[in-house]
Amino acid sequence: MPIRVKSRQQQQEADAAAMLRTPSPSARQARFGAELPDIDDTDCFRVLVKKLSVYIANVIVLPSTFEQLRTTAAGDGLRVLVDHLALNCTHPAVVNALLALKWHYDAISEDKGLNEARANACEIVAWRFLTHLSEREAVDYCLYEIPDPKASDVLAPNDEEDAVVDEHSSLLGQALRDTANSARQVLAESGSSKRNLLLHSLSRLTMSMTGDYDDEEEEDPTAHFANLNALEIAAIAGAKRFLSQNIVQKIITGIWNGDIIFWDSLSVHSVKKPRFYKPATADPFSRLRVPKYLKSFEVLFFASFLFLYYAVLLERNPTRITTLEVFLCLWLAAFAYDELSEWIDAGSIFYAADVWNVFDMVMIGIGATYFVLRIVGLQTHNSRLVDLAFDVLALEALFMVPRVFSVLSLSPYWGTLIPCLKEMGKDFLKFMVLVVVIYLGFLTTFTLVGRDSYSLPDMTGFLTRIFFGSSGVGFDIMHNIDPVFGPPLMVLFVMLSSILLTGSLTGMLSNSFSRVITHAREEYLHVYSVYVLEASTSNRLTHFYPPFNLLALVIFRPLRLFLPSDDRFRQARILLLKATHLPIVAVIQLYEWVRGTSGKGTQYNGFRGPRHTTIASPSNPARRLAQQQHRHSMSSLRADAAVPFALQAPPRPIGPGDSSRLTPRQRQAAAEASEEEALGEPSTDVEVRIADLALKIDRLTELVVALQAQQSRRLDDVSVA
């Protein structure tokens, strides 16, 4: 078939036309306006954030929607960045930095459209970067915690009696003075103040978009992000699209089921570190930290709490405190202590993100009010206070009954309705401000005009009934208010309340519901992710289930005042935990034995990719070596593209003993196989086969590139002729 070749004159005219054509803004900024960040593995988190922010700010200069950045040419610069990070970046905190920047741009109020586009760009780059990794490498990046520069290299395990209390430490201080200081620090770092600290830290980094990364500051702006992993930052930042990605949800589900754990043993020198669960070597008591079992025991605890609650209300002894009331108060105290521990362990931001924790706080407040009124009423023999105490306790059912059935929020259907109700409630409260303003104006007018016929309480009741649909009441009393002004004013109020305000409220709530239900899956997965991360972020070595946590408080808190928190003290807490939770662990082991999960393997086989003894390691040398080899091979292909493929010698087969001829991927597979054998794991050749397949793909790529180079050279010869 003859080849049609464009003449030299036509080619020159086409090149001139292309030069005169004005390029699109997206193409211009992707090609000429931004320099790819040079990220080194030794860069600290603040430098990493600053480098990425400079590139994002230079690439995204026009407002764009999420879909435009994902599907159109407006996101070309993001695709270039993703490819660059996938080939050249092995920094373990790159996903953390991208999600932190997403949160920062979302919080900026100026130039909302542009900053929203930059926030979406950061989220797109974060989840696209994960798609270039194997599933187990994605686990490494998602669960990597930003190191604390002020922390020591060797950290002792935390317990409830440590001295410092902050967003990521234990509950009680080392002594009374330390406890008081710690409590003041916890109250000072509420959810809003902690959130402002994090946002202010990012703002200090992104205010300057210059390339100077060697600036020294008295305080590290990213210090508040220490000990946060990428999933926690995503939950705080509201990166719902990132959390809804399949690989991210697979990691969260692995944490929920206990396939990925943070504590593999319960000993004095245990260290919190994400790893895959190994039934053969893990401590059975480490299963107490699995979120799925925590939630199951929480449901049982609330069921017993509800039983005691109904029993006390049915008994209702006004003269003395009964045995059931004593147990109810113990359950309430254990619940309050557990919630306070959860608040401090998970952090106030995470704690406020879960809507059910608001119910918990209200329940604790109502229970404490009941207890105080009950004691004061019995001591003063005041029957009115006693009756008021039981009436206050009756209010507990408004929050306790939904809290017992909060497990339904883990299902996709009910988990979607909760965010819908939350958003509708926010819009309802905003709309009621307008209703109250209009209502007060009419109430004042009707009260003054009809002052001879109706009092202020009577008129308030009439207008309230009219607002809630009893329009006939207004027509009955409008002539009594005033013969002249009463009828027109009442007709106007009825029209506003029954038609305009009610219709507007219904339409607004419908729009709120539609807005949330459109992203139902993302909303549900965000709620689910927040709960799983909240249940798994505790840094304490020993975690007592309620009401057993009261035993630890009563026994060890007085001893802590005059005994040091050494290894023997921690060992005593571990022994108490094992003695009290042995039946629970036995039930968990029986459940896993029945389901067969304990014998499914030494590592979680659901994650594909290279195997590692631990996850969330600072870097992956094997992956870095493979990337370097890939870049070297691609550069050699570009240099030798003119060499015909027929002149190249065919690859020789690699013998089993010729280790010098092994490629990086084969050496990686062999090292992983030997590592598995050293750990006593059954050796499989799955990774070796994958490496061989990848090698064949590389060879096929070399063949295609060489053929294309040869064909292009022939076309050049024809055009010259």
LINSULNOR-V947310 format. One record per pair of residues at least 12 apart in sequence whose C-alpha atoms are under 6 Angstrom apart, sorted by the first residue. I is the first residue (numbers start at 1). J is the second residue. D is the distance in whole Angstrom. If there is no record, write none. Layout:
I;J;D
I;J;D
This chain:
26;74;5
29;59;6
30;77;5
34;55;6
34;58;5
34;59;6
37;51;6
41;91;5
46;222;6
49;97;5
50;205;6
54;209;5
62;114;6
63;113;5
63;114;4
63;117;6
64;117;5
66;120;6
82;125;6
82;129;6
87;627;6
92;141;6
92;618;6
92;619;6
95;126;6
96;230;5
98;122;5
99;234;6
102;119;4
102;122;5
103;237;5
104;199;6
105;119;5
106;119;6
127;242;6
134;609;5
135;607;5
135;608;5
135;609;6
136;607;6
136;609;5
140;615;5
140;616;4
142;230;5
142;231;6
143;229;5
143;616;5
144;229;5
144;616;5
145;227;5
145;228;5
145;229;4
146;226;5
146;227;5
146;228;6
147;226;5
147;227;6
148;226;5
157;541;6
158;540;5
158;541;5
159;540;5
159;541;5
160;172;6
161;173;6
162;174;6
165;182;5
166;186;6
167;344;6
167;347;5
168;345;6
171;341;6
175;561;6
190;348;6
191;348;5
191;349;5
201;221;4
201;222;6
240;522;6
240;526;6
244;522;6
244;525;6
256;291;5
256;292;5
257;292;6
258;290;5
259;276;6
259;277;5
259;604;6
260;275;6
260;276;5
260;277;6
261;274;6
261;275;6
262;274;4
264;282;5
264;283;6
264;286;6
265;282;6
265;283;5
265;286;6
274;615;6
275;614;5
275;615;5
276;603;6
278;602;5
278;603;6
279;598;6
291;535;6
302;404;6
308;328;6
334;546;5
334;547;5
334;550;6
345;538;5
346;534;5
346;537;6
359;399;6
370;389;5
370;392;6
370;393;6
373;389;5
374;386;5
374;389;5
415;524;5
416;520;6
416;524;5
420;513;6
420;516;6
424;509;6
424;512;6
450;481;4
467;497;5
626;664;6
641;706;5
641;709;5
642;709;6
642;710;6
645;706;6
665;691;6
666;691;6
669;687;6
669;688;5
